[in-house]
């Protein structure tokens, strides 16, 4: 678990990244311990994730049992947080950026906190009927593009790679998330 100071530094780094400031990197640890502690971000996001799941389940439980639903969604959540970093171990070896792996994963985990919170809040607003379907779709597209740009800048800055390589990494992350979601849905509906 990160110290309060490390957590505050990481949040400040996240804020700096949101301003597309490459100086944000100075606020993230670069070692394996910092990287490991950055997975605490998943704990921060989890209550919001489960709030969205509960709203989804309550609105249409269908034939899926609550225990099965929670079990599958919990597995998907954990896989989501672990799969990309594991993939990046190999990718960083291939692109000769192993020395930047820990700081990249650390930064990526921490920037996921506001990204997820904003996205999940938008979903809850839409599900509560506080915004119409068209507005919710527009908000979703805008958030997707902003988050993709944010992730692109983090990858480019933390790994010290070019624009196209960073775009490809963001694409890999998006594809991986789609695959995990589709697999979880297949298990739930199967």
N, C-alpha and C positions, 0 to 999 in steps of 0.2 A: 504494500500500500504506500502511495507517495506521501511525503510529509506535506504539511499545509503550505510550506514555502515552495516546494516543488510544484504542487498543484497550482498555486497562485502564479508562479513563473510560467507554467505551461499555458494557463488561461491568458496571460498577457501576450505570450507568443502567438496564441491563436488570434487574438485581437490584431496583432501586428500583421499576421498573414492575411487577415481580412482586408487590410489596407494595401495588400500586395507589396509588403515591405520585406525585402529579403533579410533585413536585420532581425527578423523574427527567429531565425535559427539560433541566435545566441541565447534564447530563453528555454531551449530544450536540451536535456542531457544527451550525451553522445555514447554512453556505455550500455552494456547489456542490462545492468540493473535499472537504469532509467527506462529502457525499452520495456522490460518486464513490468515495471510499476505503471507504465502508461496504459496497460490493459485494464487498469482501474476505471478508465473511461467507459468501458462496457458496463460497469456497475452503476456509474452515474446515469447512463442512458436507459438502463433496464426498466426502471419504474415507468418511464414514459412509453417505452416499447410495449410493456404489458398492459398499460392503460388503453392503447390503441387496439391491442389484441382482444381485450375484454369487450370493448365497444363493438368490434367486428363480430365476435362470437355471440354477444347478446342480441345483436340485430338479426342474426341468421344462424342459429346453432345447427340447423339441418339435422343430419343423422350422425354427425361426428360427436362422439362423447367428449365431455369437457377434459377429462384426464388425457385422452389421446391428443386432443388439440393442444393442450399446454405442453405435453411431452415433445411433440413434433416441433412446435414453435420454439421451444427452449433449445432443442438440438440445432435448429436452423440458426438461431441467434448466436450460439456459441461457434458454430461452423463459420458463420459470417465474419466474426471477429478474428478467427484464427486462420482461415484459408488464404486470404490475401497476403498476410505477413509470411506465411510458409512459402507461398509461391514466390514472393519477393526475395527470399533467400537465394533461390536458384537464379532468378532474373538478375539480381545484383552480381552474382558470380559471372554470369554470361556477359554483362556489360561492364565488368571490371569496376564495380562500385561497392564491393563488399565492405570497404572501410566506412561507407556512409549508410549502411543498412540500418544500424541501430537508431541513428538520429532520424532517419526517414520514417521508420515504423513508429518511433516515439511521437514525432510531429503528426503523422497521419492519424494515429489513435486519438490524440488530443483534439485535433481539428474536427474529428468526427462527433465530438460532443455537441457543439453548437449546431452543426449541420443536422444531426439527428433530432435535436430538440426542436429546431425550427420546422423541420419537415413533419415530425410527429404532431406538433401543435397545429400545423396546417391541416393535417388529416383529421384531427379531432374537431377542428372548427367546421370542416366540411361535413363530417358525420353528424355533428350536432345540428346541422341545418342552418348555421349562422352565415354561410355563404352558399350561393347557388352552384349548381353543377358546372356551368360555364366558367364562373369565377374560380371555382376549385380547380378545374382543369388548367386554366391559365396560370394560376398560382403554382400548381404542380410543375408545369413546364418551365416557368421562370426559375423556380427553386432548383430544378434539375440542372438547368444551364449554369446558374450561379455556383452550385456545388461542384459541377464538373470543372468550371474555371478555377475555383478555389483549389481543388485537388490537383489540377494541372500545375498551378503555381507552386504548390507544396512539393510535388514530385520534381519539378524543374529545379527548384531552389535547393531542396534537401539532398538530392542526388547529383546535382551539378550536371544535368543532362540537357540536351537540346529540346527545342519546342516539339518536334515531331515525336521524339522518344517519350516525352512526358504525355503527349496526347495518346500515344499507344498504351502507356501504363494506365491511364484513366479509362481507356476503352476496355482493357483487360479487367479492371476492377468492376466496371459496369456489367460486363458479360458474366463475370463470376457471380455477382449478386443476382442477376437474372436467373442463372442456372440454379443457384441455391434455392431461390424462391420457387422456381418451377418444380424442383425436386420435392420440396416440402409440400407444395400443393398436390403433387402427384401422390404422395404418401397419404395425405389427408383425405383425398377424394378416392383413393384406390381401395 
